[in-house]
Amino acid sequence: MFLLELLKKRESIRKYINKRVEREKIDRCIEAVRLSPSACNSQPWRFIIVDDPDLTPRLAEATFNKLISFNKFTMTAPAFAVIISENRNLGSKFGGMMKDIPYQLIDIGIAAENFCLQAVEEGLGTCILGWFNEKKIKELLGIPKKEKVALVIALGYHENNPPRKKIRKDLDSIRSYNKY
């Protein structure tokens, strides 16, 4: 698949069908993560894959609550990738401090998108979640207190409907050549 076609197909999926995701497909998504670029090659991530049918609903419940329920759709997801923000190497840490740029978060965003793009290639849907109860997720998955959960990605098969119309800014409003 050509990259632009893949990008046009990639969207946030909020309704999954009840079908287990094969670990071979998940491993190819993780291989896409492994190949992700990062500042000073720091690779500041660890992906915990949650696909146990007894555990996925409990993880899903940690992504919403009574007041903020917009992630309730996660109850239909058969799998999740929980991204842990790992320690950076010295070069990335120093460069980030000097430039006041969160390279670690940028790197995790790149890795998450590589995971999601490979998922599309595998016929899977994803939704990147920034809202979740970190304390509950840490308890559920045995993540040490000192670690930071950066993102959660819902993953699974979905009804293969055509992608929704993308509403994006036009090219001229996001690009200029040689000056602001």
C-alpha positions as CSV (number, residue, x, y, z in Angstrom):
1,M,0.0,0.0,0.0
2,F,1.3,3.5,-0.8
3,L,1.8,5.7,2.3
4,L,-0.8,8.3,1.3
5,E,-3.4,5.7,0.7
6,L,-2.6,4.1,4.1
7,L,-2.9,7.5,5.7
8,K,-6.3,8.1,4.1
9,K,-7.5,4.8,5.5
10,R,-6.2,5.4,9.0
11,E,-8.8,6.8,11.4
12,S,-9.8,6.5,15.0
13,I,-12.1,3.5,15.3
14,R,-14.6,3.6,18.1
15,K,-16.6,0.4,17.4
16,Y,-14.9,-3.0,17.3
17,I,-16.3,-6.5,16.4
18,N,-16.0,-9.4,18.7
19,K,-12.9,-11.1,17.1
20,R,-9.6,-11.8,18.8
21,V,-6.6,-10.1,17.2
22,E,-3.9,-12.6,16.2
23,R,-0.6,-12.1,18.0
24,E,1.3,-12.3,14.7
25,K,-0.4,-9.1,13.6
26,I,0.2,-7.4,16.9
27,D,3.9,-8.4,16.6
28,R,4.1,-6.8,13.2
29,C,2.7,-3.6,14.7
30,I,5.4,-3.8,17.4
31,E,8.0,-4.4,14.7
32,A,6.8,-1.1,13.2
33,V,7.4,0.5,16.6
34,R,10.8,-1.0,16.9
35,L,11.7,0.6,13.5
36,S,10.5,4.0,14.7
37,P,13.0,6.9,14.7
38,S,13.7,8.6,18.0
39,A,15.9,11.5,19.3
40,C,19.4,10.2,19.7
41,N,18.0,6.7,19.1
42,S,16.7,6.7,22.7
43,Q,13.7,4.5,22.0
44,P,12.0,5.8,25.2
45,W,9.0,3.4,25.1
46,R,7.7,0.0,26.2
47,F,4.5,-1.4,24.8
48,I,2.4,-3.7,27.1
49,I,-0.1,-5.6,24.9
50,V,-3.3,-6.5,26.7
51,D,-5.3,-9.2,24.9
52,D,-6.5,-11.4,27.8
53,P,-10.3,-11.5,27.5
54,D,-10.6,-11.3,31.3
55,L,-8.3,-8.3,31.5
56,T,-9.4,-6.2,28.5
57,P,-12.8,-5.1,30.0
58,R,-11.1,-4.1,33.2
59,L,-8.5,-2.0,31.3
60,A,-11.3,-0.5,29.2
61,E,-13.1,0.6,32.4
62,A,-9.9,2.5,33.4
63,T,-10.3,4.7,30.3
64,F,-13.6,6.4,31.3
65,N,-15.8,7.2,34.3
66,K,-19.3,8.4,35.1
67,L,-18.4,12.0,34.5
68,I,-16.2,11.6,31.4
69,S,-17.6,8.7,29.4
70,F,-16.4,9.5,25.9
71,N,-14.1,6.5,25.9
72,K,-16.8,4.0,26.8
73,F,-16.5,2.5,23.3
74,T,-13.3,0.8,24.6
75,M,-15.5,-1.8,26.1
76,T,-15.8,-3.4,22.6
77,A,-12.0,-3.4,22.0
78,P,-10.5,-6.9,22.1
79,A,-6.9,-5.6,22.7
80,F,-5.0,-2.6,23.9
81,A,-1.4,-1.4,23.7
82,V,-0.4,0.5,26.8
83,I,2.6,2.7,26.1
84,I,5.1,3.3,29.0
85,S,7.4,6.3,28.8
86,E,10.8,4.8,29.5
87,N,14.0,6.6,30.4
88,R,15.7,8.5,27.7
89,N,19.4,8.3,26.9
90,L,21.7,11.1,27.9
91,G,21.8,12.8,24.5
92,S,18.0,13.0,24.2
93,K,17.6,14.1,27.8
94,F,20.3,16.8,27.5
95,G,19.0,18.0,24.1
96,G,15.4,18.2,25.4
97,M,16.5,20.2,28.4
98,M,18.6,22.6,26.4
99,K,16.0,23.2,23.7
100,D,12.9,22.9,26.1
101,I,11.4,20.4,23.7
102,P,9.8,17.2,25.0
103,Y,11.6,14.8,22.6
104,Q,10.5,11.8,24.6
105,L,6.8,12.6,24.0
106,I,7.5,13.3,20.3
107,D,9.2,10.0,20.0
108,I,6.3,8.2,21.7
109,G,3.9,9.9,19.3
110,I,5.9,8.7,16.3
111,A,6.0,5.1,17.7
112,A,2.3,5.2,18.4
113,E,1.5,6.3,14.9
114,N,3.8,3.6,13.4
115,F,1.9,1.1,15.4
116,C,-1.4,2.4,14.2
117,L,-0.4,2.6,10.5
118,Q,0.8,-1.0,10.6
119,A,-2.5,-2.0,12.2
120,V,-4.3,-0.5,9.2
121,E,-2.0,-2.5,6.9
122,E,-3.1,-5.6,9.0
123,G,-6.8,-4.8,8.5
124,L,-7.2,-3.6,12.1
125,G,-8.5,-0.4,13.6
126,T,-7.1,1.7,16.4
127,C,-7.9,4.6,18.6
128,I,-5.2,6.5,20.5
129,L,-6.4,7.4,24.0
130,G,-4.9,10.2,26.1
131,W,-7.6,10.1,28.7
132,F,-7.4,7.2,31.2
133,N,-6.9,6.5,34.9
134,E,-3.2,5.9,35.1
135,K,-3.3,4.7,38.7
136,K,-5.8,2.0,37.9
137,I,-3.9,0.9,34.8
138,K,-0.7,0.7,36.8
139,E,-2.4,-1.5,39.4
140,L,-4.0,-3.7,36.9
141,L,-0.9,-4.4,34.9
142,G,1.7,-4.3,37.7
143,I,3.5,-1.2,36.3
144,P,5.9,0.2,38.9
145,K,4.9,3.5,40.4
146,K,7.9,5.4,39.0
147,E,6.9,4.5,35.5
148,K,4.6,6.8,33.4
149,V,1.8,5.6,31.2
150,A,2.0,7.9,28.2
151,L,-0.9,6.6,25.9
152,V,-3.3,3.7,25.5
153,I,-4.2,2.4,22.0
154,A,-7.5,0.5,21.5
155,L,-7.0,-2.2,18.9
156,G,-9.2,-4.6,17.0
157,Y,-11.2,-5.6,14.0
158,H,-14.0,-3.4,12.9
159,E,-16.7,-3.3,10.3
160,N,-14.8,-2.5,7.2
161,N,-16.8,0.6,6.2
162,P,-15.2,3.2,4.0
163,P,-13.2,5.7,6.0
164,R,-15.1,8.8,7.1
165,K,-14.5,12.0,5.2
166,K,-11.4,13.7,6.6
167,I,-11.8,17.3,7.6
168,R,-8.4,18.8,7.3
169,K,-6.9,22.3,6.8
170,D,-6.0,23.0,3.2
171,L,-2.4,22.7,2.1
172,D,-1.8,26.4,1.8
173,S,-2.8,27.1,5.4
174,I,-0.2,24.6,6.8
175,R,2.7,25.1,4.5
176,S,4.9,27.9,3.3
177,Y,8.2,28.0,1.5
178,N,11.3,29.9,2.6
179,K,9.5,32.2,5.1
180,Y,6.7,32.1,7.6
